[in-house]
Each structure stands twice: as C-alpha cells, then as structure tokens.
Amino acid sequence: ILNRNNFKVFGVDFSFNALKFAKDNFNLARITAGDALSLPFKDASFDLVIDVGLLHSISPKKRFLLKQEVIRVLKNGGKYLISEFFRDSNSAYLKPLFYAFINKIGKTTSRIIGQRQIPTWGLNLDDVRLLFCPDFSIIKYFQHGDHFVAMLQKRKIR
C-alpha cells in the first residue's frame, strides 16, 4: 500500500528468510539485514516506523533500547505503528500454548521493570504507555482478538 502511494519503503530484519520473502513479494526501496536495536539509518530519517511483532520477542531491557532507536530514526512528530499480541486476551490457542511452554521450562518469562512486571507473551495498552510515554503520545489504539495496533507519535523536541 505504501509503495503504491509513492512512499519509499525500507525493510530491516535479522532473518534472511524474512528478507528473501520480502524481496520476492514486495517492491521495497531497500531491504537489509540488520538489528532493530542498531538500525543502519541516519538520525531523523523517517516519518513512519512500522513494528510488527517485535516487542514481544525481545526482553524488556531491549524494549527500552528499541524505543531509543525508534526515537533516533524518527523525525520530530513522526509516527510509530505497533502491531502486537494482546497479552490479556483469552485466546483459544495462543495463550494455552504459551503457558504450557512456561510450565515445561519451569520458570516465568516475566521481567521486572521498576515496580511493574511485563510478561514477554504480549503487551497491552498499559504496557505501551509504560514503555513509550512521555516520549510518544498514543494517538490511536485498537484491539482485535489476540492482537492490537497502536499508533504513537513522537513528541516534538524544541
């Protein structure tokens, strides 16, 4: 959709399979292997950063590093779109699998951030606020089943 509307679209992933899939199926301006915690772009390069399913797959400490990297590459007032698993959902298939995995390994996947615990199985609106505010304002949020989408806007630095 973005390509069809004359946006320059860049893709970054550490998975070569994901990069090959993107190259074969999408017309992106640039596809590169890389780490979201160290993006190969100049400061204030983008109007929009899209994150699909990354936050739940990295530790809470790395989530803060990711936030700093998104802040760095976004222009003032730029937007950050997050699509993620919704932690509090009553999934008929994902949540039981997640808890079966936890029981099998015998330990929790929660990490402590300040006085708050954020499980690695997904997030909710409170987690997004805790992690991204006050650097971002949440301009849209909606949940659909086991997923949510949040549109955040980087606060302008004067």
Summary of the structure (lengths in Angstrom):
residues: 158
radius of gyration: 16.5
end to end distance: 32.5
largest distance: 50.3
contacts: 398
relative contact order: 0.15
helix: 32%
strand: 34%
